[in-house]
Amino acid sequence: MSWRSTRLAILVRDLGRILGINQWIAGWLNSRGHYEERYEQMFCSSLQSGDIVWDVGANVGHYVGKFSECVGDQGQVFAFEPSSSNFAQLVAACQGLCNVHLRQRFRESRRSTCICARH
């Protein structure tokens, strides 16, 4: 288990959302330069033309455009975002990306399993 999925980390994230400070923290981190760059490089280096990507919790679409570019016209990106406000921004950010499929889903109150296979 990653430290990001511990109960304390989830509680702190939820508290940040309630207090409205997550947006401020994200802006501060991004203003300090290339915070996301290493993640973008890591993700894109593992993708190739024709791949299929699932971005579960796509937020406002920061990575969706990058994934779309990495997998090219032969690939597909499925972006899932449960938040209505984030989903509206995601739709706007993905205008013109023909290989991107958006879904406002994955808000579950029960435990479930998803099996994925690579063919």
C-alpha positions in Angstrom: 0.0 0.0 0.0 1.3 3.4 -0.9 1.4 6.2 1.8 -1.0 8.1 -0.6 -3.8 5.6 0.1 -3.5 5.4 3.9 -6.5 6.6 6.0 -4.5 9.6 7.2 -3.5 10.7 3.7 -7.1 10.4 2.5 -8.4 12.3 5.5 -5.9 15.2 4.9 -6.9 15.3 1.2 -10.6 15.4 2.1 -10.0 18.1 4.7 -8.0 20.1 2.1 -11.0 19.9 -0.3 -13.4 21.0 2.4 -11.3 23.9 3.4 -10.6 24.8 -0.3 -6.8 24.8 0.1 -6.1 22.0 -2.5 -6.3 24.5 -5.4 -3.9 26.8 -3.6 -1.4 24.0 -2.9 -1.6 22.8 -6.5 -1.0 26.3 -7.8 1.9 26.8 -5.5 3.6 23.5 -6.4 3.1 24.2 -10.2 4.5 27.8 -9.8 7.7 26.4 -8.4 8.4 24.8 -11.8 8.1 21.4 -13.5 6.4 19.6 -10.6 4.5 17.3 -12.9 7.3 16.9 -15.5 8.8 13.7 -14.1 5.4 12.0 -13.9 4.6 13.0 -17.5 8.0 11.6 -18.6 7.4 8.4 -16.7 3.9 7.9 -18.0 4.7 8.8 -21.6 7.8 6.7 -21.7 5.8 3.6 -21.0 3.2 4.3 -23.7 3.3 3.7 -27.4 1.2 4.3 -30.4 -1.9 2.1 -30.4 -2.1 1.7 -26.6 -5.3 2.0 -24.6 -5.1 4.1 -21.4 -7.6 4.4 -18.5 -7.3 7.6 -16.6 -9.5 6.9 -13.5 -9.9 10.1 -11.6 -8.9 12.3 -14.5 -9.7 15.5 -12.6 -9.6 18.4 -15.1 -7.6 16.5 -17.7 -4.0 17.5 -17.2 -2.7 14.0 -18.2 -5.5 13.1 -20.7 -4.1 15.4 -23.4 -0.6 14.0 -22.9 -1.9 10.4 -23.0 -3.8 11.2 -26.2 -0.7 12.5 -27.8 1.4 9.5 -26.6 -1.0 6.8 -27.9 -1.7 8.6 -31.2 -4.6 8.2 -33.6 -4.4 4.4 -33.3 -4.7 4.4 -29.5 -7.5 5.3 -27.1 -7.8 7.2 -23.8 -10.8 6.5 -21.5 -11.0 9.2 -18.8 -13.3 8.8 -15.8 -14.1 11.6 -13.4 -17.0 11.5 -10.8 -16.9 15.2 -9.8 -19.4 17.3 -11.8 -17.3 20.5 -11.6 -14.1 18.7 -12.6 -15.9 16.8 -15.4 -17.1 20.1 -17.0 -13.5 21.3 -17.1 -12.3 17.9 -18.4 -14.8 18.1 -21.3 -13.6 21.6 -22.2 -9.9 20.5 -22.0 -10.5 17.5 -24.3 -12.3 19.3 -27.2 -10.9 18.1 -30.5 -9.2 15.0 -29.0 -10.8 12.3 -31.2 -9.2 9.3 -29.4 -10.4 10.4 -26.0 -13.6 9.0 -24.4 -15.0 10.7 -21.3 -17.2 9.2 -18.7 -18.6 10.8 -15.5 -18.4 7.6 -13.4 -16.6 5.6 -10.8 -18.2 6.9 -7.7 -18.9 3.7 -5.8 -20.0 3.3 -2.2 -19.2 -0.4 -2.3 -16.1 -2.4 -2.8 -15.8 -4.0 -6.3 -13.2 -5.6 -8.5 -12.2 -4.8 -12.1 -10.2 -7.3 -14.1 -8.1 -5.9 -16.9 -6.2 -7.9 -19.5 -3.8 -6.9 -22.1 -4.2 -8.7 -25.5 
